C-alpha cells in the first residue's frame, strides 16, 4: 500500500511540474543576454505596455534643460494620444533616469533601462557627451533612440547608426541660421565656445557656413565649460579685432557679463549668438538690439500644436514653455506617430522603415526625419533681442522664420 501511495504522489508531482512548464510563455522568457540583438526587438515582456526610457540631466549644470525636456515629453505623450496615454490599445509607461551630465553615468542608466526595465525606446540626452556615450547601446540592443536635445553634429554624423533618430536640431542647423544673420564678403568674425564636443561642432559648422558666405574667421577661442572667468579668452578675441564675435554657449556660467564688463561692443565688436533659454536671457540685457537666431521662443511659432503647449504649460506650471520644452514634446510625438503607423509594434527594425522620411506636427511646425541621417529638418527663427515692458530679460522678436530647407544641414554620416 505504501508503494502505491508513493507511486501516486510521484505521478501527481510530475503532472504539476509539467503543467507549470507548459503555462510559461516561451516568447517572454528572456535574460539580460537574450534581450540583446534581434530577440530584444519583440517589445516589453509585459504585454500591452510600451516602455520608454528617457535620459536627461535632472541635476547639475544642465538641470533646467533636463527638466524642460521632461515636462515637454510628458505633455507630448498626452497630446499625441489625446490624453489616453495609450497607442493602439497599449499603455505607455515612461521611465526617467538622471545622467548627472556624466557620460559614464549615462551608460549605466541606459543599460539599466535596457536590461532591467526592458524599454522599447530610449530618448535623450541633455548633453552631447552623454548621448554619444549611449549611441552604441541603441545599436547593440536594437532599440530606437530619439535624440533630444543634444546637438553635436557627430550624433547623426560620424557616430550615426540606423537606430538613431533626432528631433533636436544639430550644430550645423544652428550654424546656418547664425551665419545668415551676420556673415558676408570680407566680414571678420571671431568665435567663442566651450571646449567639448558641443562647442567644437558648433564652431566648425558655423565656420563652414560663414566662409561659404565670404566671411573670414580670424580667431577661434575655446574655454573650460566649467569656468567662470573668461577674461583671458576674451582679451585674445579683442586683440584679433573682429567685426563680430559669434558665441556658442550652454549652461548657467555664461560669458555675457564679462563681455559687457570688457566693453566689446564699445570697442566695435558686435555680438551675435543664439537666443538661449529664459534663465540665460536674463543675463543678456547688455545685448539688447543684437540680431541672431532662436531655436524656440514661445511667441515665435504660430501653429495649433504650439498654442496647445503654451496654454497647457501655463495652466499647469504657471509659466510659459522654455527653449527645450518643445523638443521634449516633439520627441514624444514622433514616437507615438511611429507607433500609430506600426499599429503598436515596437520592433525597431520595422520602425526604422516607418520613421525614415516620416513627417509629423510639432510646436515648431512640421518636422521630417531625413532618410539619409535621420536628422529632423525643422524651422528656425531669425530674431532681434528687444527690451519690452514687463520682462526682466531681452525678448526675442521675430525678424523672419527660417524654413527647414534653409537650415538643412549637410549629410555627414
C-alpha positions as CSV (number, residue, x, y, z in Angstrom):
1,X,0.0,0.0,0.0
2,X,2.9,2.4,0.8
3,X,4.4,1.7,-2.6
4,X,1.0,2.5,-4.2
5,X,0.7,5.9,-2.5
6,X,4.4,6.7,-3.2
7,X,3.9,6.0,-6.9
8,X,0.7,8.1,-6.9
9,X,2.4,11.0,-5.2
10,X,5.2,10.9,-7.8
11,X,2.7,10.9,-10.6
12,X,0.9,13.9,-9.3
13,X,4.2,15.9,-8.8
14,X,5.2,15.0,-12.3
15,X,1.9,16.3,-13.7
16,X,2.2,19.6,-11.7
17,X,5.7,20.3,-12.9
18,X,4.7,19.6,-16.5
19,X,1.7,21.9,-16.2
20,X,3.8,24.8,-14.8
21,X,6.4,24.5,-17.6
22,X,3.6,24.3,-20.2
23,X,2.0,27.5,-18.9
24,X,5.2,29.6,-19.3
25,X,5.0,31.6,-22.5
26,X,8.2,30.9,-24.4
27,X,8.4,34.2,-26.2
28,X,8.5,36.2,-22.9
29,X,11.3,34.2,-21.2
30,X,14.3,36.5,-21.8
31,X,17.5,37.0,-19.8
32,X,19.7,40.1,-20.0
33,X,21.7,38.5,-22.7
34,X,18.6,37.2,-24.6
35,X,17.2,40.8,-24.6
36,X,20.1,41.9,-26.9
37,X,20.1,41.6,-30.6
38,X,17.2,40.5,-32.7
39,X,15.4,38.7,-29.8
40,X,15.2,42.1,-28.0
41,X,13.1,43.7,-30.7
42,X,9.9,42.0,-29.8
43,X,8.8,44.6,-27.3
44,X,8.5,44.6,-23.5
45,X,7.8,41.4,-21.5
46,X,4.7,42.9,-20.2
47,X,2.0,42.5,-22.8
48,X,0.1,45.6,-23.7
49,X,2.7,48.1,-22.5
50,X,5.1,50.3,-24.4
51,X,8.1,51.4,-22.2
52,X,10.1,54.5,-23.0
53,X,13.3,55.3,-21.1
54,X,14.2,59.0,-21.0
55,X,17.7,60.0,-20.2
56,X,18.1,63.6,-19.0
57,X,20.3,65.9,-16.8
58,X,17.8,66.2,-13.9
59,X,20.5,67.5,-11.6
60,X,23.7,69.5,-12.1
61,X,24.7,72.3,-14.5
62,X,22.1,71.3,-17.2
63,X,19.3,70.6,-14.8
64,X,17.0,73.2,-16.3
65,X,17.4,71.7,-19.7
66,X,16.6,68.2,-18.5
67,X,13.5,69.3,-16.6
68,X,12.2,71.3,-19.6
69,X,12.7,68.1,-21.7
70,X,10.8,66.1,-19.1
71,X,7.9,68.4,-19.0
72,X,7.7,68.6,-22.8
73,X,7.9,64.8,-23.2
74,X,5.0,64.2,-20.7
75,X,2.9,66.8,-22.5
76,X,3.8,65.4,-25.8
77,X,2.7,61.9,-25.0
78,X,-0.6,63.3,-23.6
79,X,-1.1,65.5,-26.7
80,X,-0.3,62.7,-29.2
81,X,-2.6,60.2,-27.5
82,X,-5.5,62.6,-26.9
83,X,-5.0,62.2,-23.2
84,X,-5.3,58.4,-23.1
85,X,-1.6,57.7,-22.6
86,X,-2.2,54.7,-24.9
87,X,-1.4,53.8,-28.5
88,X,-3.2,51.0,-30.4
89,X,-4.6,49.7,-27.1
90,X,-1.2,49.6,-25.4
91,X,-0.4,51.7,-22.3
92,X,2.6,54.0,-22.5
93,X,5.0,53.9,-19.5
94,X,7.7,56.5,-19.2
95,X,10.8,55.9,-17.0
96,X,13.1,58.8,-16.4
97,X,16.8,58.5,-15.4
98,X,19.2,61.2,-14.4
99,X,22.5,61.1,-16.3
100,X,24.0,63.8,-14.0
101,X,25.6,65.1,-17.2
102,X,28.3,62.4,-16.8
103,X,28.8,60.0,-19.8
104,X,29.7,57.0,-17.6
105,X,26.5,57.5,-15.6
106,X,24.5,57.9,-18.8
107,X,25.8,54.5,-20.0
108,X,25.0,52.9,-16.6
109,X,21.4,54.3,-16.6
110,X,20.8,53.4,-20.2
111,X,22.0,49.8,-19.6
112,X,19.7,49.6,-16.6
113,X,16.7,50.8,-18.8
114,X,17.5,48.3,-21.5
115,X,18.3,45.3,-19.3
116,X,16.3,45.7,-16.2
117,X,13.3,47.8,-17.3
118,X,13.3,46.3,-20.8
119,X,12.3,49.6,-22.5
120,X,11.2,49.7,-26.1
121,X,12.7,53.2,-26.8
122,X,15.4,55.4,-25.5
123,X,15.2,59.2,-25.5
124,X,17.8,61.8,-24.6
125,X,20.0,63.3,-23.6
126,X,20.6,66.9,-22.4
127,X,24.4,66.6,-23.0
128,X,26.1,65.7,-26.3
129,X,28.8,63.9,-24.3
130,X,26.2,61.7,-22.5
131,X,24.4,61.0,-25.8
132,X,27.5,60.0,-27.7
133,X,28.4,57.5,-25.0
134,X,24.9,55.9,-25.2
135,X,24.5,55.7,-29.0
136,X,26.3,52.3,-29.4
137,X,23.8,50.7,-26.9
138,X,20.9,51.5,-29.2
139,X,22.5,49.6,-31.9
140,X,23.6,46.7,-29.6
141,X,20.2,46.2,-28.2
142,X,18.4,47.1,-31.4
143,X,16.2,49.8,-29.9
144,X,15.1,53.1,-31.5
145,X,16.8,56.1,-29.7
146,X,15.3,59.5,-30.3
147,X,17.9,62.1,-29.6
148,X,16.7,65.3,-27.8
149,X,18.1,67.9,-27.3
150,X,21.8,67.0,-27.7
151,X,23.2,69.0,-30.8
152,X,26.6,67.6,-31.7
153,X,26.8,67.0,-35.4
154,X,28.6,63.7,-34.8
155,X,25.5,62.2,-33.3
156,X,23.9,62.0,-36.8
157,X,27.3,62.2,-38.5
158,X,30.4,60.1,-37.8
159,X,28.8,58.3,-34.8
160,X,25.5,57.6,-36.5
161,X,23.8,54.2,-36.5
162,X,20.5,53.3,-38.1
163,X,18.6,53.1,-34.8
164,X,19.2,56.8,-34.1
165,X,16.6,59.5,-34.9
166,X,17.0,63.1,-33.8
167,X,14.2,65.6,-33.2
168,X,16.6,68.1,-31.7
169,X,18.4,70.3,-34.1
170,X,22.1,69.8,-34.7
171,X,25.0,72.3,-34.6
172,X,25.0,72.8,-38.3
173,X,21.4,73.8,-38.3
174,X,22.3,76.4,-35.7
175,X,25.3,77.5,-37.8
176,X,23.3,78.0,-41.0
177,X,20.8,80.2,-39.2
178,X,23.6,82.1,-37.3
179,X,25.7,82.7,-40.4
180,X,22.7,84.0,-42.4
181,X,22.3,86.7,-39.7
182,X,25.9,88.2,-39.8
183,X,28.2,86.6,-42.4
184,X,29.1,88.3,-45.7
185,X,32.0,89.1,-48.0
186,X,35.2,90.1,-46.1
187,X,33.4,90.2,-42.7
188,X,35.8,89.3,-39.9
189,X,34.4,87.0,-37.3
190,X,35.8,85.6,-34.0
191,X,34.2,82.6,-32.3
192,X,34.0,81.7,-28.6
193,X,32.7,78.3,-27.3
194,X,33.1,75.7,-24.6
195,X,35.9,73.2,-25.0
196,X,34.0,70.0,-25.7
197,X,32.0,68.4,-28.5
198,X,29.1,70.8,-28.3
199,X,31.5,73.8,-28.8
200,X,33.8,72.2,-31.3
201,X,31.0,71.0,-33.6
202,X,29.2,74.4,-33.2
203,X,32.2,76.4,-34.2
204,X,33.2,74.1,-37.1
205,X,29.7,74.1,-38.5
206,X,29.5,77.9,-38.2
207,X,32.9,78.4,-39.8
208,X,31.9,76.3,-42.8
209,X,28.6,78.2,-43.3
210,X,30.1,81.6,-42.7
211,X,33.1,81.1,-45.1
212,X,30.7,80.0,-47.8
213,X,29.1,83.4,-47.5
214,X,32.5,85.1,-47.9
215,X,33.3,85.8,-44.2
216,X,36.8,85.3,-42.6
217,X,37.2,83.6,-39.2
218,X,40.1,85.5,-37.5
219,X,40.0,83.8,-34.1
220,X,38.6,80.6,-32.6
221,X,38.7,80.6,-28.8
222,X,37.6,77.8,-26.5
223,X,37.1,77.8,-22.8
224,X,36.8,75.3,-20.0
225,X,33.0,74.5,-19.9
226,X,33.1,74.7,-16.1
227,X,35.0,78.0,-16.0
228,X,33.6,81.3,-14.6
229,X,36.4,83.7,-15.5
230,X,36.8,84.2,-19.3
231,X,38.9,87.4,-19.2
232,X,42.0,85.9,-20.9
233,X,39.9,84.3,-23.6
234,X,38.0,87.5,-24.3
235,X,41.2,89.6,-24.4
236,X,42.6,87.3,-27.1
237,X,39.4,88.0,-29.1
238,X,39.7,91.8,-28.6
239,X,43.3,91.6,-29.8
240,X,42.1,89.8,-33.1
241,X,39.9,92.9,-33.9
242,X,36.9,91.1,-35.4
243,X,33.8,92.8,-36.7
244,X,31.7,90.2,-34.9
245,X,32.0,87.8,-32.1
246,X,29.8,84.7,-32.5
247,X,29.3,82.9,-29.3
248,X,28.3,79.2,-28.9
249,X,27.3,78.5,-25.2
250,X,25.2,76.3,-23.0
251,X,24.9,76.3,-19.2
252,X,24.4,78.8,-16.4
253,X,28.0,80.0,-16.4
254,X,27.5,82.3,-19.4
255,X,30.1,84.9,-20.5
256,X,27.7,87.8,-21.1
257,X,28.5,89.8,-18.0
258,X,32.2,89.7,-18.7
259,X,31.6,90.6,-22.4
260,X,29.8,93.7,-21.1
261,X,32.4,94.4,-18.5
262,X,35.2,94.3,-21.1
263,X,33.1,96.6,-23.3
264,X,33.5,94.6,-26.5
265,X,30.6,96.3,-28.3
266,X,32.1,99.7,-27.4
267,X,35.3,98.5,-29.0
268,X,33.5,98.0,-32.3
269,X,32.9,94.2,-31.9
270,X,29.3,93.3,-32.5
271,X,28.0,90.3,-30.6
272,X,25.9,87.5,-32.2
273,X,24.6,84.3,-30.8
274,X,21.6,82.0,-30.5
275,X,18.9,83.3,-28.1
276,X,19.1,80.8,-25.2
277,X,16.5,79.7,-22.5
278,X,14.8,82.3,-20.4
279,X,17.1,81.9,-17.4
280,X,20.1,82.7,-19.6
281,X,18.3,85.5,-21.4
282,X,18.2,87.3,-18.0
283,X,22.0,87.7,-18.3
284,X,21.8,89.2,-21.8
285,X,20.5,92.7,-21.1
286,X,23.8,94.1,-22.3
287,X,23.0,92.6,-25.7
288,X,19.7,94.4,-26.3
289,X,19.5,95.1,-30.1
290,X,21.6,92.1,-31.0
291,X,20.5,90.2,-34.1
292,X,20.9,86.4,-34.1
293,X,18.8,83.3,-34.2
294,X,16.5,81.3,-32.0
295,X,15.7,77.6,-31.8
296,X,12.4,78.4,-30.0
297,X,10.7,81.1,-28.0
298,X,7.1,80.6,-27.2
299,X,5.8,83.6,-29.2
300,X,7.7,82.7,-32.4
301,X,5.9,79.7,-33.9
302,X,2.3,80.2,-35.0
303,X,0.5,76.8,-35.1
304,X,-2.1,74.8,-33.2
305,X,0.4,72.4,-31.5
306,X,2.4,75.3,-30.1
307,X,-0.8,77.1,-29.0
308,X,-1.8,73.9,-27.1
309,X,1.6,73.6,-25.5
310,X,1.8,77.3,-24.4
311,X,-1.8,77.2,-22.9
312,X,-1.4,73.8,-21.1
313,X,2.1,74.7,-19.8
314,X,0.8,78.0,-18.4
315,X,-2.1,76.3,-16.7
316,X,-0.1,73.6,-15.1
317,X,3.1,75.3,-14.2
318,X,2.1,78.9,-14.1
319,X,4.9,79.8,-16.7
320,X,5.5,79.6,-20.4
321,X,7.4,76.7,-22.0
322,X,11.1,77.4,-22.4
323,X,13.7,76.6,-25.0
324,X,13.9,72.8,-24.6
325,X,10.2,72.1,-23.8
326,X,9.0,71.9,-27.4
327,X,11.8,69.5,-28.2
328,X,10.7,67.1,-25.5
329,X,7.2,67.3,-26.8
330,X,8.4,66.8,-30.4
331,X,10.3,63.6,-29.5
332,X,7.3,62.2,-27.7
333,X,5.0,63.0,-30.7
334,X,7.4,61.3,-33.1
335,X,7.3,58.1,-31.1
336,X,3.6,58.0,-30.9
337,X,3.1,58.8,-34.5
338,X,5.5,56.0,-35.5
339,X,3.7,53.5,-33.2
340,X,0.3,54.5,-34.8
341,X,1.7,53.7,-38.2
342,X,3.2,50.4,-36.9
343,X,-0.1,49.5,-35.2
344,X,1.6,49.4,-31.8
345,X,4.5,47.2,-32.9
346,X,7.7,48.4,-31.2
347,X,10.1,46.3,-33.3
348,X,12.9,48.7,-34.0
349,X,13.8,47.1,-37.4
350,X,10.2,47.7,-38.5
351,X,10.1,51.2,-37.1
352,X,13.2,52.3,-39.0
353,X,11.4,51.9,-42.3
354,X,8.4,53.8,-41.0
355,X,10.3,56.7,-39.4
356,X,12.7,57.3,-42.3
357,X,11.1,60.2,-44.2
358,X,8.2,60.5,-41.7
359,X,6.7,63.9,-41.2
360,X,4.9,64.9,-38.0
361,X,3.4,68.1,-36.5
362,X,5.3,69.7,-33.6
363,X,5.2,73.0,-31.7
364,X,7.8,74.2,-34.3
365,X,5.6,73.2,-37.2
366,X,6.2,70.2,-39.5
367,X,9.4,68.2,-38.8
368,X,10.6,65.5,-41.2
369,X,13.2,62.8,-40.4
370,X,15.6,62.9,-43.3
371,X,16.2,59.4,-44.7
372,X,19.9,59.8,-45.1
373,X,20.8,60.5,-41.5
374,X,17.5,60.6,-39.5
375,X,18.0,64.2,-38.6
376,X,14.7,66.1,-38.2
377,X,14.5,69.0,-40.6
378,X,12.8,71.9,-38.9
379,X,12.1,75.6,-38.7
380,X,14.5,78.1,-37.0
381,X,14.0,81.8,-36.3
382,X,15.9,85.0,-37.2
383,X,15.4,87.3,-34.3
384,X,16.3,90.6,-32.6
385,X,16.6,91.0,-28.8
386,X,14.4,93.8,-27.7
387,X,13.6,95.3,-24.3
388,X,9.9,95.1,-23.5
389,X,7.8,96.3,-20.6
390,X,7.1,93.7,-18.0
391,X,10.0,91.5,-18.8
392,X,13.3,91.4,-16.9
393,X,15.2,90.0,-19.9
394,X,15.5,91.0,-23.6
395,X,12.7,89.3,-25.6
396,X,13.4,87.5,-28.9
397,X,11.3,89.2,-31.6
398,X,10.8,87.5,-34.9
399,X,12.5,89.0,-38.0
400,X,11.6,86.0,-40.2
401,X,11.1,82.3,-39.9
402,X,13.9,80.2,-41.5
403,X,12.4,77.2,-43.3
404,X,13.5,73.6,-42.8
405,X,15.0,73.8,-46.3
406,X,17.1,76.9,-45.5
407,X,18.6,75.4,-42.4
408,X,19.0,71.8,-43.6
409,X,22.5,70.7,-42.6
410,X,24.9,68.7,-44.8
411,X,24.7,64.9,-44.5
412,X,27.8,63.9,-42.6
413,X,27.4,60.2,-41.9
